[in-house]
Amino acid sequence: MAKAVASRAGALANDHALQIHGGMGFTREHPLHRWLLYGHELQSRWGSAATHQAALGRFATGEVSLVETFIP
């Protein structure tokens, strides 16, 4: 559950920061560009909120065991 919440919080923080800074956040000259790339990298490596919520759903319904769900 913590992975799903943290992933969603990171995505929301990036979205709101981009809204605040506007188009300047996309440029390489602004530090926000690095954070946006870092956020996308984390989601691609560790999974998005939807991925983690789906894993929790499979565990809750008994499709997989605890070890299969949370240990890759």
Secondary structure, DSSP 4 states (H G I P E B T S, - for coil): -HHHHHHHHHHHHHHHHHHHHGGGGGSTTSTHHHHHHHHHHHHHHH--HHHHHHHHHHHHHTSS-HHHHH--
